[in-house]
Amino acid sequence: MATVPPIEVTVQSSELAVREALGKLLDKLSPLDLGTEEAGKVEMVLAEVLNNIVEHAYPDQNAAGRIAISCAHRPDGLHLRIVDEGEAMPGGNAPLGVQASLDVDLNDLPEGGFGWFLIHTLAKDVKYQRIGLENQLSMRLAVALTNESGC
């Protein structure tokens, strides 16, 4: 399987920027010939993370900020690091991503939390930290696995 050099994508926070960042990253990953399921996993996890940043880290649409995505292809998958300078996670921690009970009335379903459940289900080694004025989220997606040494 092919490898790709480290990838860096930076955008300004907005709903359109999420699409732009996903398009750029998936385009740069094209030499890996990801299958539909693997590409879908990458897109789904990153879309959820980026949309959360746009909605929660930069809630004031007039004060958009930088979102930087780094991706390294290694034998055990894609290692992603997403950095923004928006508001910190409440309590300084990423949500645990515990699945909410769906056995309730439609009006009693929780508003959020499903995205973090998805992230924790599809990604490995999910780690959030606030360093100075930056939110740093790292994770590994077990796709494009190889026996070769990565980049």
N, C-alpha and C positions, 0 to 999 in steps of 0.2 A: 504494500500500500504506500502511496505517496505521502510525503509530509509537506508541511507549509512552514514558512518562516514565521516568527512571532508577528502577531497582528495588533495594530493599534488603530482604534476608531474613536474620534472625539466629535461630539455634537453638542449643540445648545439645547437645553431642556424644552421640549414641546412635544405634542402628540405626533406631529409630522416628523420630528427628529427621531422618534422611536422607529418609525418605518424606515427612515433613511439609514439609521445605524444598523438595523437588522439586515437591510439589503446589502450594505457595504460588507458587513461581516460574512454573511452567507456567500457573497460573491468571492471574497478572499479565501473562503474555505472550499471553493469549488474543486481545486485539484485533489481533494480527498475523496471525491465521488461519494459523498454521504448518501446513503439510501434515504428513501422517503421518511422512514420512521426516525432515523438518526437526525436528519435535517429538521424534522418536525419537533424533535425533542429540544434541539438547540434553540430554534425559533420560539417555542412555547415558553421555555424557561427565561430566555433573555427578554422576551416581550413582557412577561409578568414583572421581572425585576425593573426594567426601564419604565414601564407604566407606573409602577409604585413610586419610583423616583420622581417622575413628572408630577404625580398627584400629591405625594406626601412630603418629599424633600424640598420641592420648589412649588408650594401650593399657590403662591402669588404668580399668576401667569405673566404679569408685567415685570417680574424679576427672575427671568429664566437664568439658569446657570449651566456650567459645563458638566458634561457626563463623559467620562473617559472609560473605554473598554479595552482591556488587554486580553489577548488570547494566545496561549502557547500550546502547540500540539506535542504531546509526549506519548510514550508507549501506553500509558494507562488512560489516555483520553485527552480531552480539551480542558486546559486549566484556564479559567476565566477570572478576571479581576475587574470589578466595576467601581469607579471612584466618582464621587460627586461632592460638592461643597454646600449642599443644602442642609436642611434641618436634620438633626440627629434622630435616630430611632428612639421612640419613647422608652424610657428606662435604660437606654444605652445598649439594648439587645435586640436582635432580630426576633420576630415571632417564632415560636417553636414549630408552627406548622402542623398542629394537631387537627385531625379531621373533625369538623363539627358534625353533630348528629343531624341527619337529614330526616329523621323520624319525627318531625314536628310539623305543625301547620305552616303553610307557605308564608304567612305573615310573621311567623316566629323564627324564620331562618336568620342567622347572623348576617350582618352587612358585609363583613370582610373575613379574611382568614383563609379563604379557599386558595388564594394565590400562593401563600407561603406553604400550605400543605402540598401543593403541586411542586413548588421549588424543592422542598425537602424530599419529596418522593422521587423526583427525576434526577436530582443532582446529588453529588457526594461531597463530603468534606466542606459543607457550607459554613462559612465563618464571617461574622460581621465585627468590625471594630471602628471606633471613632478615634482618629488620630489628628490632633489639632482641630482644624476646621473641616476635615475631610471624613466622609463616610467611605469605608472600604469594605466591599463585599467580595469574597473569593469563594470559588467552588470548582468542582471538577465534574465534567459530563463524560460518562463512560461511553464515548462514541469514537469512531475512527481509531480503534485500538490497533496497535502494531507491536511487533516484536523488535522492531528497529529502535535505535536510540532516537529520541525526538529532537525537536529544535531547541 
